[in-house]
Amino acid sequence: MFRPPFGPYPVELKETFPIGQCELPEWDEEMVVTGCRGIRALIDANRGIAVTVRCGPEWGSIVGRELPEVRIEQR
């Protein structure tokens, strides 16, 4: 799972604090870029893993720019 500005997180934590209980504004480019830093840290700590990010078309170009090695799926 991915939620800017937190970045990636295990699906089991989707209802926990602060991810599940926080109020976030609509995503913007800065939030997505910040979240991509978390994905970058995950990739760097786990060399050789395959990462897929599923996002709306409005965010795919930003994710692709920040993380060119990940697979992007449009939702």
Sequence and secondary structure as in RCSB ss.txt:
>XXXX:A:sequence
MFRPPFGPYPVELKETFPIGQCELPEWDEEMVVTGCRGIRALIDANRGIAVTVRCGPEWGSIVGRELPEVRIEQR
>XXXX:A:secstr
 EETTTEE  GGGTTSTTTTT       HHHHHHHHHHHHHHHHHSTT   EEEE HHHHHHHHHH TTSEEEE 
